[in-house]
Amino acid sequence: MKDREVVVEAAVTQDELDLTVDDYETNSKEAFGHFVEDLRERTDNFKDCRYAVFDFKFTCSRVGAGTSKMDKIVFLQICPDGASIKKKMVYASSASAIKASLGTEKIIQFQVSDESEMSHRELISKLTEKYGDR
């Protein structure tokens, strides 16, 4: 699976965890667009809660290192404003356990309450702010 990206999306139901795994040919803006579109379909236009994980590759400038290629696993906790309080509480209380079960230290968690926070530009901005020069 070299050069293939594995994407995990999870939905918590009352009695079980529904896990879906997809893969994309490349990790590019286009692949991320497919990822967001898949989530849009599975969440009824971002009206339902989900966890989603994406292997995000990006570049950022760092002092002494110039432009560096970086690879971070992005863990998205999607809880729309319109979701029920009960559902939001279930997702909030289980996020740490789900994230820990992925077993990697490269995971960066973002909480998302609407689709605008899931844009490629928004995530690149957050990642370069965290790992690039300030």
Secondary structure, 3 states (H helix, E strand, C coil): CCCCEEEEEEEECCCCEEEEEEEECCCCHHHHHHHHHHHHHHCCCCCCCEEEEEEEEEEEEECCCEEEEEEEEEEEEECCCCCCHHHHHHHHHHHHHHHHHCCCCCEEEEEECCHHHHCHHHHHHHHHHHHCCC
